[in-house]
Amino acid sequence: MALAGLLVLVVALAGCGGESTGTAVQQAGVTDSGNPWEVAGATQGGGPSGPRSGVPDAPLQAENGDGGEMDRLALNTLSDLQDYWSAEYPKFFKGAFKPVDRFISWDARAPEEQAVKFCKSTTYRMVNAAYCKLDKTIGWDRGKLLPLITDKYGKMAVVMVLAHEYGHSLQDQARLNGFFTPTLVLEQQADCFAGVFLRQVAEGSSAHFTLNTTDGLNGVLGAAVAVRDHDPEGKNNSHGSAFERVTAVQIGWQDGTEGCKTINKKEIKERRGGLPTSFEEDDQENQLPVDTVSLDLVAQALGRIYPMSQPPRYDYSGVVRDCPQDTAVEPVSFCPAANKIGANVPGLAARAGALPGADEPLSAVVEGNYNAFLVFISRYALAVEKDRNMPLSGAESAGLRTACLSGVITTKLSDPASDPRLTSGDLDSAVSGLLSDGLAASDVDGKLVPSGYQRLEAFRTGVLDGEDACLATYK
C-alpha cells in the first residue's frame, strides 16, 4: 500500500493547526534537440510503441511454455536483448559475453501439481519474473504477472521488466559486485542497464519493438514506479524508492553503460545527499493537512528560500479568474499581471487524499500531501521566474524550468532546519504526480510536455543538480 502523508511540521510547531498514457492537460510536444529524452530516430507523440507488426517471432524456446502471447512477448524481448548486449558487452567489460540461453515460463494460477522448479523453488503461486544466478536462467509468470503489467502499463513495460532481469545477468558475468554488495546497488544497476537498452529501442534499433517517448515511455516508468520500495522503514527494501528507480533508468538512458558501472554504494549515498530516506521521530503523526494554515507555512518557507523584492500575493478563495491573457489553472494558478497565486484549497487538498488506483496491485499511484504541495510550490516557482524576467509560457521551456526549480525547492525543504520539512516518501509522491497529470511541470497557462519522462527529468535535475543546472538546461 502506498504511503500517505509527506510534508510535516518540525517539532517546535507540531501542535499547530499506473497504463500511464500521458497527462490530463497537455500540448503537443515540440522536439527540443537539447532535451536528453529526445533521441535521434525516436518516434514522438502518438507514434507507435510496442511490438513491431509483421516481424517473425524469435526462434527462442522457454521450458514449460505454452507458446502464447506472453511467452512470445518475453522471448522476443530476450532475443533483442541478446542481440544488443552481444554487440555492446565487449565494449565495456572484459571476457566473452555469454547470453542467457535457458528460459522457464510458468502460470502462477495453475494447480500445484502443474508447478515446475525455478531457481530451486516451486513456481506454485509464484508471481514473479527473475534472473537466477544459481543456474543462469531467466523465468517469468505468464499467467498473472505479465498480463497484469501489460494491462496496466503496456507491453513495453514487460520489455522493461525483462531488460532489468537481463541486467542482473550482465552484472553477474561481468563481476561488477562483491558478495557483500547491497541489494539496492544490484537493483539500481539493473534498472540502469534497462535504461540503456530502452534508449536503443527508442532509436529504432530493436528488431521486434518500437518505443515512443511519450505514452510508451510513460508506461515503462509507471511499471518501474509500481515495483518500488513502499515502506521506507521496511527491512526487506531492495529496489529503491520511485525517485531512485527513475533516476537509475535515466542514468542508463543518458549516460549509457559507463554510467551504470559507476553505480555503487558510495554513488547512491552521494546521490541521496540529505534527502530523507526514513521517517524521523513523529514524522508520520505530524503530517501537514492541506489547508490555508499549512499553505501559509509553506508560503513563508518559499519566501525564505527564494526571497523577492515584490513577493506574490495569495488568495485561497480559488484560482485567479480575472487574469488577462492567462488561463486559470486548477487547482492553483499564478497570475503575472496581478502577481497573485490563487488556490482552490479543497481541490488542492483532494490531491493529498485517497487517489483512485492507489490500492491496486502494481500501482504507480503514490498518495501523499506532497502531491498537492508540489503544485503549489510550482506556482511560486513561476513567480520567481517572473521576478527574474524569464518567459512564463512554453511547455518545453517555462514548464520544464518550473518543474526543475520546484525540485531545487524540494531539496531545500529537506534541510533538517527547514520548517515545514520534507519527509520520507515525498519524492515518490512528487514522481507519481509528475508522471500522471504533471501539473507541477506546467507553464503559466497549464501547458506541459506530454512526456512524463521529460517532466521527471526536469524535476530530478533540480533535486540533484541545483538551480544553475535548471537555468542552463531550460532556457
C-alpha positions in Angstrom: 0.0 0.0 0.0 1.4 3.4 -1.0 2.4 5.6 1.8 0.3 8.7 2.6 1.4 11.9 4.1 4.7 13.7 3.4 5.4 17.3 4.4 5.4 17.8 8.2 5.9 20.5 10.8 9.1 20.5 12.8 8.8 19.6 16.5 8.5 23.2 17.6 5.3 23.6 15.6 4.0 20.0 15.9 0.9 21.2 17.8 -0.2 23.8 15.2 -3.2 23.5 13.1 0.0 3.3 -13.1 -1.4 2.2 -18.1 0.0 5.7 -17.9 -0.9 7.2 -21.2 0.0 10.9 -20.9 -1.4 13.7 -18.9 -4.8 15.4 -18.2 -3.6 18.7 -19.6 -1.1 18.8 -22.5 0.0 20.4 -25.6 1.7 18.7 -28.5 5.3 18.0 -27.7 7.8 20.1 -29.6 11.2 18.5 -30.3 14.0 20.1 -28.4 17.4 19.0 -29.5 18.8 19.9 -26.1 16.5 17.5 -24.3 18.1 14.2 -23.4 14.8 12.4 -23.8 14.6 13.4 -27.4 16.8 11.0 -29.3 17.7 10.6 -33.0 15.2 8.4 -34.8 12.8 8.1 -31.9 9.1 8.3 -32.6 7.3 11.2 -31.0 3.8 11.9 -29.6 1.3 9.4 -30.9 3.9 7.3 -32.7 3.9 3.5 -32.4 5.1 1.9 -29.3 5.1 -1.9 -28.8 5.8 -5.0 -30.8 6.5 -4.4 -34.5 3.9 -5.8 -36.8 4.9 -8.3 -39.4 8.2 -9.3 -37.8 8.7 -13.1 -37.3 8.9 -14.3 -33.7 12.4 -15.1 -32.3 13.4 -18.8 -32.5 14.0 -19.0 -28.7 12.1 -21.5 -26.6 11.0 -21.5 -23.0 10.8 -24.6 -20.9 7.2 -25.3 -19.8 6.0 -22.5 -22.1 2.6 -22.5 -23.8 3.6 -20.6 -26.9 1.0 -17.9 -26.1 1.2 -14.2 -26.4 3.0 -13.6 -23.1 5.7 -16.1 -23.9 6.2 -14.7 -27.4 6.5 -11.2 -25.9 9.1 -12.4 -23.4 11.1 -14.4 -25.9 11.1 -11.7 -28.5 12.4 -9.3 -25.8 15.1 -11.7 -24.7 16.2 -12.2 -28.3 16.6 -8.5 -28.8 18.4 -8.2 -25.5 20.8 -10.9 -26.6 21.5 -9.2 -29.9 22.1 -5.8 -28.3 24.4 -7.0 -25.5 26.3 -9.4 -27.7 27.5 -6.3 -29.6 27.8 -4.0 -26.7 29.2 -6.1 -23.9 32.8 -6.4 -25.3 33.0 -2.6 -25.5 32.6 -2.2 -21.7 33.5 -5.5 -20.0 36.4 -8.0 -20.1 35.8 -11.5 -21.3 33.4 -13.0 -23.7 29.7 -12.3 -23.5 27.6 -15.4 -22.5 24.0 -14.8 -23.4 21.3 -16.3 -21.2 20.2 -19.4 -23.1 17.8 -21.1 -20.8 14.3 -19.7 -20.1 11.5 -21.0 -17.9 7.8 -20.0 -18.1 5.0 -20.8 -15.7 1.5 -19.9 -14.8 1.1 -18.8 -11.2 -2.6 -19.6 -11.4 -2.0 -23.3 -12.2 -2.7 -26.1 -9.7 0.2 -27.2 -7.6 0.8 -30.4 -9.5 1.5 -28.4 -12.6 4.2 -26.3 -11.0 7.8 -26.5 -12.1 11.0 -25.6 -10.4 12.7 -22.2 -11.0 15.9 -21.4 -9.1 15.3 -24.4 -6.8 11.8 -23.1 -5.8 8.4 -24.2 -6.8 6.5 -21.9 -9.2 3.2 -22.6 -7.5 1.6 -19.2 -6.9 5.0 -17.5 -7.8 4.0 -14.2 -9.3 7.4 -13.0 -10.4 10.0 -12.6 -13.1 13.6 -13.0 -12.2 17.2 -13.9 -13.2 18.5 -16.9 -11.3 22.2 -16.6 -10.5 22.4 -20.3 -9.5 21.8 -21.7 -12.9 21.9 -18.6 -15.1 18.3 -18.8 -16.2 15.5 -16.2 -16.6 12.0 -17.1 -15.7 8.6 -15.4 -15.7 5.0 -15.9 -14.7 2.9 -15.8 -17.9 -0.4 -16.3 -16.1 -0.7 -13.4 -13.7 2.3 -11.1 -13.7 3.0 -10.4 -17.4 -0.7 -9.9 -18.2 -1.1 -7.6 -15.3 1.9 -5.5 -16.3 0.6 -5.4 -19.9 -2.9 -4.4 -18.9 -1.7 -1.6 -16.6 1.3 -0.2 -18.4 1.5 -1.7 -21.9 3.7 -4.4 -23.5 6.8 -2.2 -23.4 6.6 -2.3 -19.6 7.2 -6.1 -19.9 10.2 -5.3 -22.0 11.4 -3.0 -19.2 11.0 -5.8 -16.6 12.9 -8.4 -18.6 15.6 -5.8 -19.6 16.1 -5.3 -15.8 16.4 -9.0 -15.2 18.9 -9.3 -18.1 20.8 -6.5 -16.3 21.4 -8.9 -13.4 22.9 -11.4 -15.8 25.3 -8.7 -17.1 26.5 -7.7 -13.6 26.9 -11.4 -12.8 29.1 -12.3 -15.7 31.0 -9.0 -15.6 31.6 -9.5 -11.9 30.7 -5.9 -11.1 30.0 -6.5 -7.5 31.2 -8.5 -4.5 29.5 -10.9 -2.1 28.5 -8.1 0.3 27.3 -5.6 -2.2 23.9 -4.3 -1.0 20.9 -5.5 -2.9 19.9 -1.9 -3.6 23.1 -1.4 -5.6 22.3 -4.5 -7.7 18.8 -3.3 -8.4 19.9 0.2 -9.3 22.4 -1.2 -11.7 19.8 -3.5 -13.3 17.4 -0.5 -13.7 20.3 1.4 -15.3 21.1 -1.4 -17.8 17.4 -1.5 -18.7 17.5 2.3 -19.4 20.5 1.7 -21.8 18.6 -0.9 -23.7 15.3 1.1 -23.9 17.1 4.0 -25.4 18.3 1.9 -28.4 14.7 0.6 -28.8 13.5 4.3 -28.9 16.2 5.0 -31.5 14.7 2.3 -33.7 17.5 -0.4 -33.3 15.3 -3.2 -31.9 14.2 -5.9 -34.3 10.9 -6.7 -32.5 9.9 -3.4 -30.7 9.4 0.3 -31.1 9.1 2.8 -28.2 7.8 6.4 -28.4 9.0 9.0 -25.9 5.5 9.9 -24.6 2.9 7.3 -23.6 5.1 4.4 -24.4 7.9 5.7 -22.2 5.4 6.9 -19.6 4.1 3.3 -19.2 7.6 1.9 -18.8 8.3 4.3 -16.0 4.9 3.6 -14.4 6.0 -0.1 -14.1 9.3 1.0 -12.5 7.4 3.1 -10.0 5.0 0.3 -9.3 7.8 -2.0 -8.2 9.3 0.4 -5.7 10.0 0.1 -2.0 6.7 1.2 -0.5 7.8 1.3 3.2 10.9 3.5 3.9 11.3 1.6 7.2 10.9 -1.8 5.6 13.6 -4.4 6.4 13.2 -6.0 3.0 13.7 -2.9 0.9 15.7 -3.7 -2.2 14.6 -1.9 -5.4 14.8 1.7 -4.1 12.2 4.4 -4.0 10.3 5.5 -7.0 12.6 8.5 -7.3 15.7 6.3 -7.2 14.3 3.8 -9.7 13.5 6.6 -12.1 17.0 8.1 -11.6 18.7 4.8 -12.3 16.8 4.3 -15.6 17.6 7.8 -16.6 21.3 7.4 -15.9 21.3 4.4 -18.3 19.3 6.3 -20.9 21.6 9.4 -20.8 25.0 8.1 -19.8 24.9 4.6 -21.2 26.7 1.5 -19.9 29.6 3.5 -18.4 27.0 5.4 -16.3 25.7 2.1 -14.9 29.2 0.9 -14.0 29.5 4.0 -11.7 26.5 3.0 -9.6 27.7 1.6 -6.2 27.1 2.2 -2.5 29.1 5.4 -2.5 27.4 6.8 -5.6 23.9 6.1 -4.2 24.8 7.7 -0.8 26.2 10.8 -2.6 23.1 11.0 -4.8 20.8 10.8 -1.8 22.7 13.6 -0.1 20.5 15.0 2.7 17.2 13.7 1.1 15.1 11.8 3.7 15.1 8.0 3.3 13.4 7.2 6.6 10.9 8.8 8.9 12.2 10.9 11.8 10.5 10.8 15.2 6.9 12.0 15.0 7.0 12.5 11.2 4.1 10.2 10.5 2.0 11.7 13.2 2.7 15.3 12.3 1.8 15.3 8.6 0.5 18.7 7.4 -3.1 18.9 6.3 -3.6 20.8 3.0 -5.4 23.8 4.3 -4.9 27.6 4.5 -2.8 27.4 7.6 -0.4 24.9 6.1 -0.3 26.8 2.8 0.7 29.9 4.7 3.5 28.0 6.4 4.7 26.7 3.0 4.5 30.2 1.5 6.6 31.6 4.3 9.2 28.9 3.7 9.2 29.7 0.0 9.8 33.3 0.8 12.9 32.3 2.8 14.2 30.0 0.1 13.6 32.4 -2.8 13.0 36.0 -1.5 11.7 38.6 -3.9 11.5 42.4 -3.8 7.9 42.0 -4.7 6.6 38.7 -3.5 3.3 37.4 -4.8 0.0 37.9 -3.0 -2.0 34.8 -2.0 -5.7 34.2 -2.4 -7.2 31.0 -1.0 -10.7 31.6 -2.3 -9.9 30.0 -5.6 -7.7 30.2 -8.7 -7.2 33.7 -10.3 -10.1 34.1 -12.7 -9.6 37.6 -14.0 -6.0 37.3 -15.1 -5.6 38.9 -18.5 -4.3 36.6 -21.3 -3.6 33.7 -18.9 -5.5 30.6 -18.1 -6.8 30.0 -14.6 -5.3 26.6 -14.0 -6.9 24.4 -11.4 -6.3 23.9 -8.5 -3.6 26.6 -8.2 -2.8 29.4 -10.6 -0.3 32.2 -10.9 -1.4 35.5 -12.5 1.7 37.5 -13.6 -0.3 40.7 -14.2 -1.6 40.8 -10.6 1.4 39.0 -9.1 -1.0 36.7 -7.4 -1.2 33.0 -6.6 -4.8 31.7 -6.3 -5.6 28.4 -4.8 -8.7 26.3 -4.8 -7.9 24.8 -1.4 -10.5 21.9 -1.4 -9.4 21.0 -4.9 -5.7 21.1 -3.9 -6.5 19.0 -0.8 -8.1 16.4 -2.9 -4.6 15.6 -4.4 -3.5 14.7 -0.9 -6.4 12.4 -0.2 -7.2 8.9 -1.3 -6.5 8.5 -5.0 -8.1 6.1 -7.4 -6.0 3.1 -8.1 -3.6 3.5 -5.2 -4.6 0.3 -3.6 -4.5 -1.8 -6.7 -1.7 -4.4 -7.3 1.3 -2.9 -9.1 0.0 0.6 -8.7 2.2 3.6 -9.7 -0.1 5.9 -7.7 1.6 7.2 -4.6 -0.7 9.0 -2.1 0.6 11.9 0.0 0.3 15.5 0.7 3.4 16.5 -1.3 1.4 15.7 -4.5 -0.6 18.8 -3.5 2.1 21.0 -2.0 4.4 20.5 -5.1 1.8 22.0 -7.4 1.5 25.0 -5.0 5.3 25.3 -4.9 5.5 25.2 -8.7 3.3 28.3 -9.0 5.6 30.1 -6.6 8.5 29.0 -8.9 6.7 30.8 -11.7 6.6 33.9 -9.6 10.4 33.6 -9.1 10.8 33.3 -12.9 8.7 36.4 -13.4 10.7 38.3 -10.8 13.8 37.4 -12.9 12.1 38.5 -16.2 12.0 35.0 -17.6 9.4 33.9 -20.1 6.5 32.1 -18.4 4.9 30.5 -21.5 6.1 27.4 -23.3 5.8 23.8 -22.1 9.3 22.9 -23.1 10.9 25.9 -21.6 8.9 27.6 -18.8 7.1 24.4 -17.9 10.1 22.2 -17.5 12.1 25.1 -15.9 9.3 25.4 -13.3 9.5 21.7 -12.6 13.2 21.9 -12.2 13.1 24.9 -9.8 10.4 23.0 -7.9 13.0 20.3 -7.5 15.5 22.8 -6.2 13.0 24.0 -3.6 12.2 20.4 -2.7 15.8 19.7 -1.8 16.0 22.9 0.3 12.9 21.7 2.2 14.8 18.6 3.1 17.2 20.6 5.3 16.7 19.5 8.9 16.3 23.1 9.9 13.5 23.7 7.3 10.0 24.4 8.6 8.0 22.8 7.2 10.3 19.9 6.3 10.4 17.2 3.6 9.9 13.7 5.0 10.4 10.2 3.6 8.1 9.4 0.7 7.7 13.0 -0.5 9.8 12.4 -3.6 7.8 9.4 -4.6 4.6 11.4 -4.2 6.1 14.0 -6.5 7.2 11.4 -9.0 3.7 9.9 -9.1 2.1 13.3 -9.7 4.5 14.4 -12.3 4.1 11.1 -14.2 0.3 11.3 -14.0 -1.1 14.7 -14.7 2.2 16.6 -14.4 0.7 19.9 -13.2 3.8 20.9 -11.4 5.6 20.9 -14.7 3.1 23.2 -16.5 3.7 26.7 -17.7 1.7 29.7 -16.6 -1.2 28.6 -18.9 -1.2 25.0 -17.7 0.5 23.6 -20.8 3.0 20.8 -20.4 5.0 18.4 -22.4 3.3 15.0 -22.9 6.3 13.0 -21.9 6.3 12.1 -18.2 9.9 11.3 -18.6 10.8 14.8 -19.6 8.8 16.2 -16.7 10.5 13.8 -14.2 14.0 14.5 -15.7 13.5 18.3 -15.1 12.4 17.7 -11.5 15.3 15.3 -10.9 17.7 17.8 -12.3 16.6 20.4 -9.8 16.6 18.0 -6.9 20.1 16.6 -7.6 21.9 19.3 -9.6 20.5 22.6 -8.4 19.4 25.9 -9.8 22.3 26.5 -12.1 21.6 23.3 -13.9 17.9 24.3 -14.3 18.7 27.7 -15.8 21.3 26.3 -18.1 19.1 23.4 -19.3 15.7 25.0 -19.6 16.0 28.5 -21.2 
